[in-house]
Amino acid sequence: MAHRFSFSWQTLAVLAELCATPSRWRHGYGLAKVTGLKSGTLYPVLVRLADRGLVEACWEDEQPAGRPRRHLYRITPEGLAVATTALAQARPAGDQVRAGARVRGGRRVAGQAAPWTG
């Protein structure tokens, strides 16, 4: 049975960014910079996505000098399929799946975007 999810614009921003490079492990700080989300919003989104099996998470293998190890995230194959569908439904036909676009309600997701036309 297929899962049906309803996502906030913040979650769509994270999914769009993870979809851009689905095989790449990303750390939260980098995702926060790209999406413009604060940590109090970003990390709960990542935890919920991981709990649903849409994102996988792991710790860095080694602790780099001068900072603690980071938690890394990447989208799962199921997450990529769900995210692609959710992003397509949230945006006008013909837009590409990428961070920086506007979603339902005209809210800015991340980066600079063309005006919402839907």
C-alpha positions in Angstrom: 0.0 0.0 0.0 1.4 3.4 -1.0 2.0 5.9 1.8 0.3 9.3 1.5 2.1 12.2 3.1 1.3 15.8 3.5 4.4 18.0 3.8 4.9 21.6 5.1 6.8 24.0 2.9 9.8 23.6 5.2 9.8 19.8 4.7 9.4 20.3 0.9 12.5 22.6 1.0 14.6 19.9 2.7 13.3 17.2 0.3 14.0 19.3 -2.7 17.6 19.9 -1.6 18.1 16.2 -0.8 16.6 15.2 -4.2 19.1 17.4 -6.0 21.9 15.0 -5.0 20.2 11.8 -3.8 23.3 9.7 -3.3 25.3 12.4 -1.4 25.4 12.4 2.4 24.6 15.9 3.7 25.1 17.4 7.2 22.5 19.5 8.9 24.5 22.8 8.8 24.9 22.6 5.0 21.2 21.9 4.6 20.4 24.8 6.9 22.5 27.2 4.8 21.0 26.1 1.6 17.3 26.0 2.7 17.5 29.0 5.0 15.9 27.0 7.8 16.9 27.4 11.4 18.1 24.4 13.4 14.9 24.3 15.5 12.9 23.7 12.3 15.4 21.7 10.3 16.3 18.9 12.7 12.8 18.0 13.7 12.0 17.8 9.9 15.0 15.5 9.4 14.0 13.3 12.4 10.4 12.9 11.1 11.6 12.1 7.6 14.0 9.5 9.0 11.2 8.0 11.2 9.1 7.6 8.1 12.0 5.9 6.2 12.3 8.7 3.7 15.7 9.8 4.8 18.5 7.8 6.3 20.9 9.1 8.9 24.4 8.1 10.2 27.3 9.6 12.1 30.5 10.7 10.4 33.1 7.9 10.5 35.8 10.1 12.1 35.8 13.1 14.3 37.7 15.9 12.5 40.1 18.0 14.5 38.5 20.9 16.2 34.8 20.0 16.0 32.5 17.1 17.0 31.3 14.5 14.5 28.3 15.4 12.5 25.1 13.5 11.8 24.8 12.9 8.0 21.6 12.6 6.0 20.6 11.4 2.5 17.3 10.5 0.9 16.3 6.9 0.5 15.0 5.5 -2.7 11.4 5.5 -1.3 12.0 9.0 -0.1 13.1 10.1 -3.6 9.9 8.7 -5.1 7.7 10.2 -2.4 9.5 13.6 -2.6 9.4 13.7 -6.4 5.6 13.2 -6.3 5.1 15.7 -3.5 7.2 18.4 -5.1 5.5 17.9 -8.4 2.1 18.3 -6.8 3.2 21.4 -4.8 4.5 23.3 -7.8 3.2 24.4 -11.2 3.6 21.9 -14.1 6.9 22.2 -15.9 9.0 23.4 -12.9 12.0 21.4 -12.1 12.5 19.7 -8.7 15.0 22.0 -7.0 15.5 24.1 -4.0 14.7 27.7 -4.4 11.3 27.4 -5.9 8.0 28.4 -4.3 5.5 26.0 -3.2 1.7 26.1 -2.4 0.8 29.3 -0.8 3.6 31.3 -2.4 6.0 30.8 0.5 9.6 31.0 -0.3 11.4 27.7 0.2 15.0 28.6 -0.2 17.3 30.8 -2.3 16.1 33.2 -4.9 13.0 32.1 -6.8 10.8 33.3 -9.6 7.5 34.7 -8.5 4.7 32.2 -7.7 2.4 31.9 -10.6 0.0 29.2 -9.4 
